[in-house]
Amino acid sequence: MNKNRLLLGLSSFLTLLILGSTELETHAQDPTIRYGTGVPATVRSINDRSLRYLTNTQLEDGSWAGGQNGAGITGICVMAFMASGEDPDYGPYATHIRKALQNMIMNQNPKTGYMTGYGRGSMYHHGFAMLALSEAYGAVSEELLWKESKVPANRRRTIGKALELAVRCALTAQKKNPWGAWRYSPESQDADTTVSGTVLMGLLGARNAGIEVPNEAIDKALTFFQTCTMRGGGVSYQPMSSHGDGVTRTAIGTLVYAIGKRKDTPEYKSASEYIKRRMDQNIHSRYAFYNLYYMAQALFQSDFEAWQAWNRRIIERLQGMQQEDGSFTSSYGTAYATGMAVLTLALNYRLLPIYER
């Protein structure tokens, strides 16, 4: 089923986003929300130019250089290649997707399942890599993945096995953590909502792909977010600590509540109202692309009309930010920024009935 969705223009990452919000609604969906009204030409242009940049700058080992690098950045680029529905096995980006996945798998710790790449990164990398593997699992052919690779057989691993190991690493880290959540290291004894949201979305993606993830693990992580959701709806960085304006963290909270089927909670309702009041904040900050990535998903989940208006503004903004070579720039590197820009606009690609709020 994942392959069919992909061939018709739907990434499993986006499917996860929509499936998380269907809940118990039985009334007819607005066909504009279900099917979209066509992908704007500007979005296609930004997307195509971005992917050309990523194909031209991918290293021979499957990764990208400059700024932040590691499994998380490689995973973001994998999701960017798959988000507009190109065939991951035979489409124009098939070779690039396979090389990136090979790199991620080869740099995964075979014992712990930890995914950072070259010894760098943190659980941020692990969470994004896990989400990317979830998207690839069942969509990318396991037979073709290593077919022309010169990597020794004893170093190869299937996408499914790599994803299972990654999930096990996340669950083991959570069990060790007093908060039932995550921070920078698998051994961390504290937790924050930005890392936890990234890892939790990876786990939700893996569960959607068919990997066993205990309900207890999801419940514990969501309880941590409830602990961090303040009376006014803002989500703090850590319990009992605001750590400045939390609009991006609140977008993360809104998203995980929605995908985790907690839309009936007061925390979801207050968080979703909070981001609508502040949806245009942080778009000029150091973390602008991180903000855009989560704000797109959170607004789509919580208020479709608000997302439509915001999306139009962001399309125009990203068009003006894109460089001549198709890239976007940030302090974390061009591969990161370009991949996140593509994923910010990815909700414009929704082509099947399953693509519902």
N, C-alpha and C positions, 0 to 999 in steps of 0.2 A: 504494500500500500504506500509506503514512503516513496518508492521509486515512481509510482504513478503520480503522486502529488508533485514530486519534483519536476517530472517531465512536463507537467502542465503549468509550471511556474510558481510552485509553492514550496518554500523551504520548511523543513520540520521545525526549525527554530520558531518560525512565524506560526506554524500550526499549534505549537505549544502555547504561544501567546493567546491564541483564540480559544483553544480548547479549555484553557484555564478559566474562562469567564462564562462558559455556557451554563454551568450550574444546573438549576432545576427549571429554567425557563422553557415553557412549551409554546408560547405565542409565536406568531410568524415574525421572522426577522426582517428588518428593513433591507430590501434588496441592494440598496446603495452600500450598506455596511457589509453585506455578505459577499457581493461580487465586485464592488468598486465600480467606478465609472470610467475606467481606462487609466492607464498610467500616463501622467503628464509627460510631454516631450522633454521638458527640462529635466525631469527626474531620470529619464532614460539616458539623456546626454551626460549628466553628472555620473551616473552609474557606469556607463560604458567607458568614459574617459578615466574614471578611477580604476576600473579593472584593468585597463590597458597599462596604467602606471604600475599596478601591482605585478602584472605579468612581466613587465620589462625590468623590474628591480628585484625579483625573486632570485636568491642565490642558488647555486648549484645544489647545495645540500637541502633546499626546500624552505629555508627560513628567509627572513628579511633583516638587513643590517640597519644600523642607525638608531639612536635613541634607545628606548626600551626594546629588548628583544627577548625571545623565549617562547615557551609553549603557548602562553596566553595571546601574544601578538600574532603568532602563527595561526592560532585558532580563530582569532577575529578575522584574519584574511581568508581562511577557509570558509567561514560563514558568509563573508562578503561575496565570494565567488558563487556560492550556492543560493544566495537570497533571491535572485531574480529568476531562478528556475531553469538555468542551463543544465543539460544532461551532465552529471558529474563523471560519467564513464566515457562518453564519446563526444561531448560538447567541446567548445573552444578552450575551456579552462580545465579539462579533465587531467591533463598532465600536471598542471600546476597544483591542482587539488591533491593528486596522489603524492607528489613530492612533499607537499606540506604535511600531509598525514604521516608519511613515512618518517619525516623529521621528528614530529611530535612523539610518535611511538618509540623511535630509537632512543630518544632522550628521556623517556619515562623510566623511573627507577623500577626495575623488574620485580623487586621484593616488596617495596612499600606502595608502589603505584603512584608516587608523587610525580607531578608533571610541572617542571619549571623550565628545563632546557639550559644546558651549559652551566648548571649550578647556580643560575641567577633566578631572580623572581621571588614569588611568594605564593600564598594561597589565592591571590588575585589571578595569577597565571593558571593555577590549577583549575579554578572555577571556569574561566573562559575556555580552557582547553577541554574540560569535561563537557561543556555545552556544545562545542564544535564536534567532538566525537559523537555526541548524541545525535547531532544533525546528520553526520556522515553514516552512522550505523543504519544498515538496512537500505541506504540510498546509494552508497558507493560499493561497487562489486569487490568482495574480498578476493576473488580469483584474479582480478585485474590489478589489485593494489600493489602487489610485489612482483608481477609477472616479468617485467623487464629490468628489475632492480638487481644490482650486483651485491646487495647486502647478503651476507651469509645467512643461511636458513635458520641457524640457531639464534639469530638476533631479530628475526621477524616475529610479529605478533599480529593477530587479527584485530580489527577495529573493535569487535565485540569484547575480546579479552582485555584490550587496553582500557576500554570503558568500564568494564567490571572492576579492574584494578584501581582505576581512578575513583570510582564510587566507594570502594572499600577504604581507600586512603582518607576520603572525606568523612566517612562514617566513623572510622577509628579516631580521627582527630576530634570529632564532635564528642565522642564518648569520653575523651580525656579532658574535655574543656568544661569547667564548672558552670558555664553559662549555657551549655548545649548549643554553642555557635562556633565561630571561627575568627581568627585574626591572621597575622602574617605567616606564622609557621604552623605546621601540623602539631607542634608541641605546645603552642601558646596556651596560657592559662587565663588570658583575658580575651575579649571579643569586641568587634565593632560592627556597625551595620553595613558599611560599604563592602568589606571583605565578605561578611556573612551573606549579603544579598547576592554577590557574585557566585559563591559556592552553592547557595540554595537554589539559584536558577539552574546551575549545572546539574544538581540532583533531580530537580523537577524535570529537566530535559531528559535525563537518563531514564527516569521512571516512565515518561511518555514514550520513550523508545523501546520499552519492554524490559529494562533492567530492574531487578528487585531492589526497591528502596523502602525500608520500613516506614509505616505511617508515623510511628513514634519519633523518628528522626525529623520528619517534616514538622510535626507538631511542636517539638522542642525548639526548632529554629524560629517558627512563627511566634511562639511564646516569648522568645528573646526580643523579637521586633515589637511585640505588644508592650513589653517592659520599657522599651525605648521610645514609644510613641507618647508624646506629651499631650497635655489637655487641649492645647490649641491645634493639634494635628501634626505639628512638626515632629520629625524623627531625629532623635539625638544620635551623636556619633557612638557613644557608649552609655550604658545606664548611668543616670544621675549626672550626665555631662552633655551640654548642648553643643560645644565645639563650633560655635558660630552658626550662621544661617544654614539651615538644613534642607534647602529646597531639593537638592539632588538626592540626598538621603531619603527624603520624604517620597520622592518619585520611586526610589527603589522599594520603599516600604509599601506604597500603593500597589506596585507591580506584584510583589511576592504575596501580598494578601489576596490579590485577584487570582493569580495562578494557583495559589494554595487553597482556593475556595473558602476565603474568609471575607467575602463581600458583605456578609450580614453582621459583621462586627462594628462596634462604634469606632474602633481604631482605623479601619479602612475608610469609613465614611468621613471622619475628620481629616485623615491624611489626603484623601482625594480632593476635598474642598481646599485644603491648604495649597496644593500644587496648582490648582486652577487660579488662585489669587496671585500666584507668583511664577507663572509659567515662563515668563520672559526674563527671569533673573538668571544670572550666572552664565549667560551665553557669551560673555566676553572674558570669562575668567580663565585661569590656568587649566581648569578641569572642564572646559567648554564641551568637548566631544563626549566626555563621560556623562555630562548633564544631558546633552541632546539624545544620546543613546537611550537612557532610561526615561527621559521625559516623553519621548515619542510613544513608548510602550505603555507608560502609565496613563497618559491622557487618552490613548486609544481605548484602554480598558475602562476608564472611569467616565469619560464624557466625549462621545464621538464628535459632536459639533465643535467642542473646544479643540479637539485634536485637528479637525479639518482647518480651522482658522490658523492655529499654530503651525500646522504643516505647510500651509501656503507661505507663511512668513519665512519659515526655515528653508524652504526650497530656494527662495529668492536670496536668502543670506548665504547659503552654501554655494550657490552659483557664483556669487561675487567673491567668495573665499577660495575657490578652486584655482590652482596654479595652471600655467600653460601646459605643463606636462601631465596634468590630470591629478596631481597630488593635492593633499591638504597638509598643513604644517601645524605642529604643536611641539611643546617641550619634551614630549614623550616619543617623538619621531614621526616621520611621514607615513610609514606603514600603518602604525596605530591610528593616526588621525584619518587616513584615507579609508581604512576598513570601517572605522566607527561612523564616518560620514555616510558610507554606503548603507550601513545597518540602520542609521537614523531614518533614512528614506525608504527602507525595505517594506514598511507597512503599506506603501502605495501599490505593491505587487500582491494582489489577493484575487485569485481567479477561480476558486472552487466553492461549492456550497458549504463545505466544512469551515471555510474562512469566515467565521462569525464572531461577534462579540458575545 
